[in-house]
Amino acid sequence: MPEKIQKNYDQETIQVLEGLDPVRKRPGMYIGSTDERGLHHLVTEIVDNAIDEALAGFCDTITVTILEDGSCRVSDNGRGIPTGIIPKENKSAVEVVLTKLHAGGKFGGGGYKISGGLHGVGLSVVNALSSLLEVEIRQNGNLYSQTYHKGIPQSELKVIGKSETTGTAVRFFPDGEIFETTELQFETVRGRLKELAYLNKGLTISVEDKREGREKQETFMFEGGIFHFADALNKNKEVIFPKVLYFEEKSGENIVELAVQFNTGYAEQIFTFANNINTQEGGAHLDGFKAALTRVINDYGQRSKTLKESEKLSGEDVREGITAVISVKLPEPQFEGQTKTKLGNSEMRALVSKVVFEKLNEYFEENPKIAKNLISKSINAQQAREAARKARETFRKSALEHGFGAVEKLSDCIDKDPKNCEIYLVEGDSAGGSAKKGRDSKYQAILPLRGKILNVEKARLHKILDNKEIQAMLSVFGCGFKEECDLSKLRYDRIICMTDADVDGSHIRILLLTFFFRFMRPLVEEGHVYIALPPLYKVSKGKEVTYFYSDAELKAFQETNTGKYELQRYKGLGEMNHDQLYDTTMNPETRTLLRVSLQDAEEADEIFTVLMGEQPELRRAFIEANATMIGELDI
């Protein structure tokens, strides 16, 4: 029920939210959302504080533990939050940091030169959104402790023991009144911590899950930092440089780290970070990198006569098959863009450009054969790009003339507000027919796919744009692809892959996910891609019908079952009539959807390379290693 709005707008309508009240009132303003993503952001906020201690040179070990009771504990061996009294506040510095927004050592007080926090509100926000938070500080030979309930201190900071070490430990219970779920996912936490370990060479980060039945523990430490990141991203690929090129340059308080490798594939992968923040929208550092890369390859090509005087390679040509990680650290980062993840500092454009141009030039002069191979690859990319340009023009002309209405197979929904709409990508006309009959046409659209779409892992762009099924999806989604992908134009908030629960269905699903990952990654990053889970079995016992979605569920039923029942194994969606399909797989009240997320870019890239790449022996090894996950196959 919406809040009642007062007719008169006067001084009595103005609320002054004290302390942490604004955070609890509007949590989305501080952590983005109150769903699973916002929940995990709490962990990141505390870890970022520990990382800042590492950047300042005072911390080399961080430990994150998900405890049996669902709480999370983050500890470090840094200096510890200051425990002294701030006279103006008449409170300990610990309490001020935990209860005041924009209070900390990152606002010119000399505590930190470089900080990863975007807003300086991290610890206080976590405190506000926790039903219970306990902080322990090891400092001055003492062990200090304080407890908070929904951001409110339950006592003053106390000395509870002695300590010969220094550091901070924060344990928090996410507030169930705020969050849709309070259950932390180990893999989500692990993915971010591994990324942070890559970005901070020599830093040891451990993560452990102590919950019963989920016990896991991993430790990350990379002496080579992003060198190892780029190297891991090219695992199982044929590379052009003998090893990853790594450069580091300091200019005043600004630091630039670059790791670059090329492989023989077609995908472009460039990851950029500023003060450990993933700058997904790029910015000045990325612009400087791209400009210098294009310039240095063209210059060397002209000098070595590998390129004719009239020939010039574009940025897109020279970046085909590139894997690069760009990490910059600077005292005053300026973030722009829709999600505040675009770096705006112009000095970084010049610094990154200088480093790339000088270092790559030097490398090419010392390795002329490798340089010429790279330029030859770029020339081939240029020829393919021209073919892709013609394919794009044809596609755009068709889309402009006919729009998504030209997709005959599409059964669109009535509602035109993208936030309300979802589209099912359905395997085959038979399942498509059932889905069309059973759907709620107000907000559910159906697009049947005939056969398997092209494996984009092994195809150039012009071949991909020639594929009828890919053409249909691009026309229907309406948001473009690759660098032109604009989610503000997306016509459906949820894109749901609904395929048969068999080997062919799994293959079609991985083909779709490969396409989204390589060519429409923002769809995955922003949580718009889902997998439908149709039932495997139908059990009829008299008039009572029960559906089971896994062999384990059926086995559990059979072990406790009494009396006779009929068992049906669904081999495909087309075997269900439309009301069964809707009730089990499409009805928001009863269906189960899996949201596809990008928790670990390195592992995601590797798995797509293994499953969809050029080396069948890697696929065979993966299948043999993971055979127990597959269960019984219909052959």
C-alpha positions as CSV (number, residue, x, y, z in Angstrom):
1,M,0.0,0.0,0.0
2,P,1.6,3.3,-1.0
3,E,2.2,6.0,1.7
4,K,-0.6,8.5,2.0
5,I,0.5,11.9,0.7
6,Q,-0.5,15.0,2.7
7,K,-2.4,17.7,0.8
8,N,-0.5,20.5,2.4
9,Y,3.3,20.8,1.8
10,D,4.7,22.8,4.7
11,Q,7.3,22.6,7.4
12,E,5.5,19.7,9.1
13,T,6.1,17.5,6.1
14,I,9.9,17.9,6.3
15,Q,11.6,15.0,8.0
16,V,15.1,15.3,9.4
17,L,16.6,11.8,9.5
18,E,19.2,11.5,12.2
19,G,22.3,9.3,12.3
20,L,21.8,6.2,10.2
21,D,18.0,6.6,9.8
22,P,18.4,7.7,6.1
23,V,20.1,4.3,5.4
24,R,17.4,2.2,6.9
25,K,14.7,4.4,5.2
26,R,16.2,4.3,1.7
27,P,18.8,1.5,1.7
28,G,18.8,1.3,-2.1
29,M,20.4,4.8,-2.3
30,Y,23.5,3.4,-0.4
31,I,23.9,-0.2,-1.6
32,G,21.9,-0.2,-4.9
33,S,19.3,-2.7,-3.9
34,T,18.0,-4.9,-1.2
35,D,18.1,-8.1,-3.2
36,E,20.9,-10.6,-3.3
37,R,23.3,-8.2,-5.0
38,G,22.8,-5.5,-2.2
39,L,23.3,-8.2,0.4
40,H,26.7,-9.2,-0.9
41,H,27.6,-5.5,-1.2
42,L,27.8,-5.4,2.6
43,V,30.7,-7.9,2.5
44,T,32.4,-5.8,-0.1
45,E,32.1,-2.6,1.9
46,I,33.9,-4.1,4.9
47,V,36.5,-5.8,2.8
48,D,37.2,-2.5,1.0
49,N,38.2,-1.0,4.3
50,A,40.7,-3.8,4.8
51,I,42.0,-3.4,1.3
52,D,42.6,0.3,1.9
53,E,44.8,-0.7,4.8
54,A,46.7,-2.9,2.4
55,L,47.0,-0.1,-0.1
56,A,48.4,2.1,2.6
57,G,51.0,-0.7,3.4
58,F,49.7,-1.8,6.8
59,C,47.8,-5.0,6.0
60,D,48.8,-8.2,4.1
61,T,46.1,-10.7,5.2
62,I,42.3,-10.5,5.1
63,T,40.0,-13.3,6.2
64,V,36.3,-13.6,5.4
65,T,34.2,-16.2,7.1
66,I,30.5,-17.1,6.6
67,L,29.6,-18.6,10.0
68,E,27.2,-21.3,11.0
69,D,24.5,-18.9,12.1
70,G,24.5,-17.0,8.8
71,S,26.6,-14.1,10.0
72,C,29.7,-12.9,8.2
73,R,33.0,-12.0,9.8
74,V,35.7,-10.0,8.1
75,S,39.1,-9.6,9.8
76,D,42.4,-8.0,8.8
77,N,45.8,-7.4,10.3
78,G,45.9,-3.7,9.6
79,R,46.3,-0.8,12.1
80,G,42.8,-1.2,13.5
81,I,40.1,1.5,13.5
82,P,41.3,4.3,15.8
83,T,40.0,3.8,19.4
84,G,40.7,7.2,20.9
85,I,38.0,9.7,21.8
86,I,37.1,12.4,19.3
87,P,36.5,15.5,21.6
88,K,34.0,17.2,19.3
89,E,31.8,14.1,19.3
90,N,32.7,12.9,22.9
91,K,32.7,9.4,21.4
92,S,35.3,6.9,20.4
93,A,36.5,7.1,16.8
94,V,35.2,3.5,16.3
95,E,31.7,4.6,17.3
96,V,31.8,7.7,15.1
97,V,32.9,5.6,12.1
98,L,30.1,3.1,12.7
99,T,27.3,5.6,13.3
100,K,28.1,8.7,11.2
101,L,27.8,8.8,7.4
102,H,30.9,10.2,5.6
103,A,33.1,9.8,8.7
104,G,36.5,8.1,8.2
105,G,40.1,8.6,7.3
106,K,39.5,9.1,3.6
107,F,38.5,12.7,3.4
108,G,41.9,14.5,3.6
109,G,42.8,13.7,7.2
110,G,46.0,11.9,6.2
111,G,44.7,8.4,7.0
112,Y,44.8,7.2,3.4
113,K,46.4,8.5,0.1
114,I,44.5,6.0,-2.0
115,S,41.1,4.6,-1.1
116,G,38.8,2.1,-2.8
117,G,35.6,3.4,-1.2
118,L,33.3,5.3,-3.6
119,H,31.4,7.3,-1.0
120,G,33.1,6.8,2.4
121,V,30.0,5.4,4.0
122,G,30.8,1.7,4.0
123,L,31.1,0.6,7.6
124,S,28.3,2.8,8.9
125,V,25.9,1.6,6.1
126,V,26.7,-2.1,7.0
127,N,26.0,-1.2,10.6
128,A,22.7,0.4,9.8
129,L,21.5,-2.6,7.7
130,S,22.5,-5.3,10.2
131,S,20.3,-6.6,12.9
132,L,23.4,-7.2,15.0
133,L,27.0,-6.1,14.4
134,E,30.1,-6.8,16.6
135,V,33.4,-5.0,16.1
136,E,36.7,-6.0,17.6
137,I,39.9,-3.9,17.4
138,R,43.4,-5.0,18.3
139,Q,45.4,-1.9,19.1
140,N,47.7,-0.4,21.7
141,G,48.2,-3.8,23.2
142,N,44.5,-4.2,23.9
143,L,41.5,-6.0,22.5
144,Y,38.5,-3.6,22.2
145,S,34.9,-4.6,21.5
146,Q,31.5,-3.0,20.9
147,T,28.1,-4.3,19.8
148,Y,25.4,-2.6,17.8
149,H,21.7,-3.4,17.1
150,K,20.4,-1.9,13.8
151,G,23.0,0.7,14.0
152,I,22.5,1.7,17.6
153,P,25.4,1.1,20.1
154,Q,24.5,-1.2,22.9
155,S,27.4,-0.1,25.1
156,E,30.5,2.0,24.9
157,L,33.7,0.7,23.4
158,K,35.3,-1.6,26.0
159,V,38.6,-3.2,26.6
160,I,37.9,-7.0,26.9
161,G,41.4,-8.3,26.8
162,K,45.0,-8.0,25.7
163,S,46.5,-8.4,22.2
164,E,50.0,-8.4,20.8
165,T,48.8,-7.9,17.2
166,T,46.8,-5.1,15.5
167,G,43.8,-5.2,13.2
168,T,40.0,-5.0,12.9
169,A,37.3,-7.7,12.9
170,V,33.7,-7.0,12.0
171,R,30.9,-9.6,12.3
172,F,27.5,-8.7,11.1
173,F,24.0,-10.3,10.7
174,P,22.2,-8.9,7.7
175,D,18.8,-7.5,8.8
176,G,15.9,-9.6,7.5
177,E,13.6,-6.6,7.7
178,I,15.7,-4.9,5.1
179,F,16.8,-7.6,2.7
180,E,14.8,-10.0,0.5
181,T,17.3,-12.7,1.5
182,T,19.9,-12.8,4.2
183,E,21.6,-16.0,2.9
184,L,25.1,-15.2,1.6
185,Q,26.4,-17.2,-1.4
186,F,29.9,-18.6,-1.1
187,E,30.6,-18.4,-4.8
188,T,29.6,-14.7,-5.0
189,V,31.8,-13.7,-2.1
190,R,34.6,-15.9,-3.5
191,G,34.5,-14.3,-6.9
192,R,34.9,-10.7,-5.7
193,L,37.7,-11.7,-3.2
194,K,39.7,-13.5,-5.9
195,E,39.4,-10.5,-8.1
196,L,40.7,-8.3,-5.3
197,A,43.6,-10.6,-4.7
198,Y,44.6,-10.3,-8.4
199,L,44.4,-6.5,-8.1
200,N,46.6,-6.3,-5.0
201,K,49.7,-8.4,-5.6
202,G,51.1,-10.1,-2.5
203,L,47.9,-9.7,-0.5
204,T,46.6,-12.9,1.0
205,I,42.8,-13.2,1.1
206,S,41.0,-16.2,2.5
207,V,37.3,-17.1,2.4
208,E,35.7,-19.9,4.4
209,D,32.1,-21.2,4.6
210,K,31.4,-22.9,8.0
211,R,27.7,-23.7,7.4
212,E,26.8,-27.3,7.9
213,G,26.9,-29.2,4.6
214,R,28.5,-26.3,2.7
215,E,32.0,-26.3,4.3
216,K,34.5,-24.8,1.9
217,Q,37.7,-22.8,2.2
218,E,40.0,-21.1,-0.3
219,T,43.0,-18.8,-0.1
220,F,44.1,-16.4,-2.8
221,M,47.5,-14.7,-3.2
222,F,49.1,-13.7,-6.5
223,E,52.6,-12.4,-6.4
224,G,52.3,-11.2,-10.0
225,G,48.9,-9.6,-9.5
226,I,47.1,-8.8,-12.7
227,F,49.8,-10.7,-14.7
228,H,48.2,-13.8,-13.3
229,F,44.7,-12.5,-14.0
230,A,45.4,-12.0,-17.7
231,D,47.3,-15.3,-17.9
232,A,44.4,-17.2,-16.3
233,L,41.9,-15.5,-18.7
234,N,43.9,-17.0,-21.6
235,K,44.1,-20.5,-20.1
236,N,43.3,-23.1,-22.8
237,K,43.7,-20.6,-25.6
238,E,46.4,-20.4,-28.3
239,V,48.3,-17.2,-27.5
240,I,50.4,-14.9,-29.6
241,F,52.9,-13.5,-27.1
242,P,55.1,-16.2,-25.3
243,K,53.9,-14.7,-22.0
244,V,51.6,-12.0,-20.8
245,L,53.2,-8.5,-21.1
246,Y,53.1,-6.7,-17.8
247,F,54.0,-3.1,-17.2
248,E,53.9,-0.9,-14.1
249,E,54.5,2.8,-14.0
250,K,54.3,5.4,-11.2
251,S,53.8,9.1,-11.8
252,G,53.7,11.1,-8.5
253,E,51.0,9.3,-6.5
254,N,49.3,7.8,-9.6
255,I,50.1,4.1,-10.4
256,V,49.3,2.3,-13.6
257,E,49.4,-1.5,-14.0
258,L,48.8,-3.2,-17.4
259,A,48.7,-6.8,-18.4
260,V,48.3,-7.6,-22.1
261,Q,48.0,-10.8,-24.1
262,F,46.6,-11.7,-27.5
263,N,45.1,-15.0,-28.5
264,T,44.1,-16.4,-31.9
265,G,40.4,-16.1,-31.2
266,Y,38.0,-13.2,-32.1
267,A,36.7,-12.0,-28.7
268,E,37.9,-8.8,-27.2
269,Q,38.3,-8.8,-23.4
270,I,39.5,-5.7,-21.5
271,F,38.9,-5.4,-17.8
272,T,39.5,-2.0,-16.2
273,F,39.8,-1.0,-12.5
274,A,40.4,2.2,-10.6
275,N,41.3,1.8,-6.9
276,N,40.1,-1.8,-7.1
277,I,36.6,-0.7,-8.4
278,N,35.5,-2.5,-11.5
279,T,35.0,0.4,-14.0
280,Q,32.6,-1.5,-16.2
281,E,31.8,1.7,-18.2
282,G,35.5,2.3,-18.9
283,G,36.6,5.9,-18.9
284,A,39.8,7.8,-19.2
285,H,42.2,4.9,-18.5
286,L,40.5,2.7,-21.1
287,D,40.4,5.5,-23.7
288,G,44.1,6.1,-23.3
289,F,44.8,2.4,-23.6
290,K,42.8,2.0,-26.8
291,A,44.2,5.1,-28.5
292,A,47.8,4.1,-27.8
293,L,47.4,0.5,-28.8
294,T,45.9,1.5,-32.2
295,R,48.7,4.1,-32.7
296,V,51.6,1.9,-31.8
297,I,50.5,-1.0,-34.1
298,N,49.9,1.3,-37.0
299,D,53.2,3.1,-36.5
300,Y,55.1,-0.2,-36.3
301,G,53.3,-1.6,-39.3
302,Q,54.3,1.4,-41.4
303,R,57.9,1.4,-40.2
304,S,58.3,-2.4,-40.8
305,K,56.5,-2.2,-44.2
306,T,54.0,-4.8,-42.9
307,L,51.4,-2.2,-43.8
308,K,51.2,-0.4,-47.0
309,E,51.4,3.4,-46.8
310,S,47.7,3.7,-47.7
311,E,46.6,1.1,-45.1
312,K,45.4,2.0,-41.7
313,L,44.0,-0.4,-39.0
314,S,41.1,0.6,-36.8
315,G,40.9,0.1,-33.1
316,E,38.5,-2.7,-33.6
317,D,40.9,-4.4,-35.9
318,V,43.9,-4.3,-33.6
319,R,41.9,-5.4,-30.5
320,E,40.6,-8.7,-32.0
321,G,41.7,-11.5,-29.7
322,I,43.0,-9.2,-27.0
323,T,42.9,-9.9,-23.3
324,A,44.0,-6.9,-21.2
325,V,43.7,-5.9,-17.5
326,I,44.2,-2.2,-16.7
327,S,44.4,-1.3,-13.0
328,V,45.0,2.3,-11.9
329,K,45.3,3.7,-8.5
330,L,45.0,7.5,-7.8
331,P,44.3,9.7,-4.8
332,E,41.2,11.5,-6.1
333,P,39.2,9.3,-8.5
334,Q,36.3,11.0,-10.3
335,F,33.6,8.5,-11.2
336,E,30.9,9.3,-13.8
337,G,28.3,7.4,-15.8
338,Q,25.0,5.8,-15.0
339,T,26.3,3.5,-12.3
340,K,29.3,5.7,-11.2
341,T,31.7,3.2,-12.6
342,K,33.3,5.3,-15.4
343,L,36.6,7.0,-14.6
344,G,36.7,10.6,-15.4
345,N,40.3,11.7,-14.5
346,S,41.8,13.0,-17.7
347,E,45.4,12.7,-16.4
348,M,44.9,8.9,-16.4
349,R,44.2,9.0,-20.2
350,A,47.6,10.6,-20.8
351,L,49.5,8.4,-18.4
352,V,48.1,5.1,-19.6
353,S,48.6,6.1,-23.2
354,K,52.2,7.0,-22.5
355,V,52.9,3.7,-20.8
356,V,51.3,1.6,-23.6
357,F,52.9,3.4,-26.4
358,E,56.4,3.3,-25.0
359,K,56.4,-0.2,-23.6
360,L,54.7,-1.9,-26.6
361,N,57.0,0.0,-29.1
362,E,60.0,-1.4,-27.1
363,Y,58.5,-4.9,-27.2
364,F,57.8,-4.8,-30.9
365,E,61.3,-3.6,-31.7
366,E,62.8,-6.5,-29.7
367,N,60.3,-9.1,-31.1
368,P,59.7,-8.2,-34.8
369,K,58.3,-11.6,-35.8
370,I,55.6,-11.5,-33.0
371,A,54.7,-8.0,-34.0
372,K,54.3,-8.9,-37.7
373,N,52.1,-11.9,-36.7
374,L,49.9,-9.6,-34.7
375,I,49.6,-7.1,-37.5
376,S,48.8,-9.9,-40.0
377,K,46.0,-11.0,-37.6
378,S,44.7,-7.4,-37.5
379,I,44.7,-7.2,-41.3
380,N,42.6,-10.3,-41.4
381,A,40.3,-8.8,-38.8
382,Q,40.0,-5.7,-40.9
383,Q,38.8,-7.8,-43.9
384,A,36.3,-9.6,-41.7
385,R,35.2,-6.3,-40.2
386,E,34.3,-5.0,-43.7
387,A,32.2,-8.1,-44.2
388,A,30.6,-7.5,-40.8
389,R,29.9,-3.9,-41.6
390,K,27.9,-5.0,-44.7
391,A,26.1,-7.5,-42.6
392,R,25.3,-4.9,-39.9
393,E,24.0,-2.5,-42.6
394,T,21.8,-5.2,-44.0
395,F,20.6,-6.1,-40.5
396,R,19.9,-2.5,-39.5
397,K,18.1,-1.7,-42.8
398,S,15.9,-4.7,-42.2
399,A,15.3,-3.8,-38.6
400,L,14.5,-0.2,-39.5
401,E,12.1,-1.1,-42.3
402,H,10.3,-3.9,-40.5
403,G,11.2,-3.7,-36.8
404,F,10.6,-6.6,-34.5
405,G,7.3,-7.2,-36.2
406,A,9.3,-8.8,-39.0
407,V,10.0,-11.7,-36.7
408,E,7.1,-13.9,-37.7
409,K,7.7,-16.4,-34.9
410,L,7.4,-13.9,-32.1
411,S,4.2,-13.9,-30.1
412,D,4.6,-10.5,-28.3
413,C,3.0,-9.4,-25.1
414,I,0.3,-6.7,-24.7
415,D,2.1,-4.6,-22.1
416,K,4.8,-2.4,-23.7
417,D,6.5,-1.3,-20.4
418,P,9.8,-3.3,-20.4
419,K,9.9,-3.4,-16.6
420,N,6.8,-5.6,-16.6
421,C,7.7,-7.8,-19.6
422,E,9.5,-11.0,-20.1
423,I,10.3,-13.1,-23.1
424,Y,10.8,-16.9,-23.3
425,L,13.3,-18.3,-25.7
426,V,11.7,-21.7,-26.4
427,E,13.3,-24.7,-28.1
428,G,11.3,-25.7,-31.2
429,D,7.8,-25.1,-32.5
430,S,6.1,-27.9,-30.4
431,A,7.2,-26.3,-27.1
432,G,6.6,-22.9,-28.6
433,G,3.0,-23.9,-29.3
434,S,2.4,-25.0,-25.8
435,A,4.0,-21.9,-24.4
436,K,1.9,-19.6,-26.6
437,K,-1.3,-21.2,-25.5
438,G,-0.4,-21.3,-21.8
439,R,1.3,-17.9,-21.3
440,D,-0.2,-14.8,-19.8
441,S,-0.2,-12.7,-22.9
442,K,-0.4,-9.5,-21.0
443,Y,3.3,-9.6,-20.1
444,Q,4.8,-12.8,-21.4
445,A,6.2,-13.0,-25.0
446,I,7.3,-16.2,-26.7
447,L,10.1,-16.6,-29.3
448,P,10.5,-20.2,-30.6
449,L,14.0,-21.0,-31.8
450,R,14.4,-23.6,-34.6
451,G,17.4,-25.8,-34.0
452,K,20.6,-24.7,-32.5
453,I,22.0,-21.2,-32.9
454,L,25.5,-20.7,-34.2
455,N,28.4,-21.3,-31.8
456,V,29.7,-17.7,-31.6
457,E,32.9,-18.8,-29.9
458,K,34.1,-20.1,-33.3
459,A,32.7,-17.6,-35.7
460,R,33.4,-14.1,-36.9
461,L,30.9,-11.3,-36.6
462,H,29.5,-11.4,-40.2
463,K,28.8,-15.1,-39.9
464,I,27.0,-14.5,-36.6
465,L,24.9,-11.7,-38.1
466,D,23.9,-14.0,-40.9
467,N,22.3,-16.5,-38.4
468,K,18.5,-16.3,-38.6
469,E,17.9,-17.2,-34.9
470,I,20.5,-14.5,-33.8
471,Q,18.9,-12.0,-36.1
472,A,15.5,-12.7,-34.6
473,M,16.8,-12.3,-31.0
474,L,18.6,-9.0,-31.8
475,S,15.5,-7.6,-33.6
476,V,13.2,-8.6,-30.7
477,F,15.4,-7.5,-27.8
478,G,16.0,-4.1,-29.4
479,C,19.0,-3.1,-27.4
480,G,21.9,-3.7,-29.9
481,F,25.0,-5.8,-29.3
482,K,28.7,-5.6,-28.5
483,E,29.8,-2.0,-27.8
484,E,26.4,-0.7,-29.1
485,C,24.5,-2.7,-26.4
486,D,22.2,-0.1,-24.7
487,L,20.0,-1.6,-22.0
488,S,17.8,1.5,-21.9
489,K,16.4,0.2,-25.2
490,L,15.8,-3.4,-23.9
491,R,12.2,-4.4,-24.6
492,Y,12.0,-7.1,-21.9
493,D,13.3,-7.0,-18.3
494,R,13.6,-10.8,-18.2
495,I,15.0,-13.0,-21.0
496,I,14.2,-16.6,-20.1
497,C,15.9,-19.6,-21.7
498,M,13.4,-22.4,-21.6
499,T,14.8,-25.6,-23.2
500,D,14.2,-29.3,-22.8
501,A,15.7,-31.1,-19.8
502,D,17.9,-33.3,-21.9
503,V,21.3,-33.2,-23.6
504,D,20.1,-31.2,-26.7
505,G,18.3,-28.8,-24.4
506,S,21.5,-28.2,-22.4
507,H,23.5,-27.7,-25.6
508,I,21.0,-25.1,-26.9
509,R,21.1,-23.3,-23.5
510,I,24.9,-23.1,-23.4
511,L,24.9,-21.8,-27.0
512,L,22.5,-19.0,-26.0
513,L,24.5,-18.2,-22.9
514,T,27.7,-18.1,-24.9
515,F,26.1,-15.6,-27.3
516,F,24.9,-13.4,-24.4
517,F,28.3,-13.6,-22.6
518,R,30.4,-12.7,-25.7
519,F,28.1,-10.2,-27.5
520,M,25.5,-8.9,-25.0
521,R,27.4,-9.1,-21.7
522,P,25.5,-6.2,-20.0
523,L,22.4,-8.4,-20.1
524,V,24.2,-10.9,-17.9
525,E,25.9,-8.3,-15.7
526,E,22.7,-6.5,-15.0
527,G,20.7,-9.7,-14.2
528,H,18.3,-9.8,-17.2
529,V,19.1,-13.4,-18.3
530,Y,17.3,-16.4,-16.6
531,I,17.1,-20.1,-17.0
532,A,13.7,-21.8,-16.6
533,L,13.5,-25.1,-14.7
534,P,10.9,-27.4,-16.2
535,P,10.0,-30.5,-14.2
536,L,11.6,-33.8,-15.0
537,Y,8.8,-36.0,-13.6
538,K,5.1,-36.0,-13.0
539,V,3.7,-38.2,-10.3
540,S,-0.1,-38.9,-10.3
541,K,-1.6,-40.4,-7.2
542,G,-5.4,-40.5,-7.5
543,K,-6.4,-36.9,-8.3
544,E,-3.3,-35.5,-6.7
545,V,-0.5,-34.4,-9.1
546,T,3.0,-33.6,-8.0
547,Y,6.0,-32.4,-10.1
548,F,9.6,-33.2,-9.4
549,Y,12.5,-31.1,-10.8
550,S,15.4,-33.4,-10.1
551,D,16.3,-37.1,-9.6
552,A,17.1,-36.3,-6.0
553,E,13.6,-34.9,-5.4
554,L,12.0,-38.0,-7.0
555,K,14.2,-40.4,-5.0
556,A,13.3,-38.6,-1.7
557,F,9.6,-39.0,-2.6
558,Q,10.0,-42.7,-3.5
559,E,11.8,-43.5,-0.2
560,T,8.9,-42.2,1.8
561,N,6.0,-43.0,-0.5
562,T,3.2,-45.6,0.2
563,G,0.6,-46.8,-2.2
564,K,0.4,-46.9,-6.0
565,Y,1.2,-43.9,-8.2
566,E,1.8,-43.2,-11.9
567,L,5.2,-41.8,-12.9
568,Q,5.8,-39.8,-16.2
569,R,9.3,-38.7,-17.3
570,Y,9.1,-35.6,-19.4
571,K,11.6,-35.9,-22.3
572,G,10.7,-32.5,-23.7
573,L,8.6,-29.4,-23.1
574,G,6.3,-30.3,-26.0
575,E,5.1,-33.3,-24.1
576,M,3.3,-31.0,-21.6
577,N,-0.1,-29.5,-22.4
578,H,-0.2,-25.8,-22.1
579,D,-1.8,-25.6,-18.7
580,Q,0.9,-28.0,-17.2
581,L,3.7,-25.9,-18.8
582,Y,2.3,-22.7,-17.4
583,D,1.7,-24.1,-13.9
584,T,5.1,-25.7,-13.6
585,T,7.5,-23.4,-15.5
586,M,5.9,-20.1,-16.4
587,N,3.6,-19.1,-13.5
588,P,5.4,-16.6,-11.3
589,E,3.6,-18.0,-8.3
590,T,4.9,-21.6,-8.8
591,R,7.8,-21.5,-11.2
592,T,11.5,-21.6,-10.4
593,L,13.9,-19.4,-12.3
594,L,17.7,-19.3,-12.1
595,R,19.2,-15.9,-12.7
596,V,22.4,-16.0,-14.6
597,S,25.1,-13.9,-13.0
598,L,28.7,-13.1,-13.7
599,Q,30.4,-13.9,-10.4
600,D,33.9,-14.7,-11.7
601,A,34.8,-13.3,-15.1
602,E,38.0,-15.5,-15.3
603,E,36.1,-18.8,-14.6
604,A,33.2,-17.8,-16.9
605,D,35.6,-17.1,-19.7
606,E,37.4,-20.4,-19.2
607,I,34.3,-22.5,-19.1
608,F,33.0,-21.0,-22.3
609,T,36.4,-21.6,-24.0
610,V,36.4,-25.2,-22.8
611,L,32.8,-26.0,-23.7
612,M,32.5,-24.1,-27.0
613,G,36.1,-23.5,-28.2
614,E,38.3,-25.2,-30.8
615,Q,39.9,-27.9,-28.6
616,P,37.7,-31.1,-28.3
617,E,40.2,-32.7,-25.9
618,L,39.4,-30.0,-23.3
619,R,35.7,-30.7,-23.6
620,R,36.3,-34.4,-23.1
621,A,38.4,-33.8,-20.0
622,F,35.8,-31.4,-18.6
623,I,33.0,-34.0,-19.2
624,E,35.0,-36.8,-17.7
625,A,35.8,-34.7,-14.6
626,N,32.2,-33.5,-14.1
627,A,30.3,-36.7,-15.1
628,T,28.7,-37.0,-11.7
629,M,27.0,-33.6,-12.2
630,I,25.3,-34.8,-15.3
631,G,23.2,-37.6,-13.9
632,E,21.4,-40.1,-16.2
633,L,21.4,-39.1,-19.8
634,D,18.8,-40.0,-22.4
635,I,20.7,-41.5,-25.3
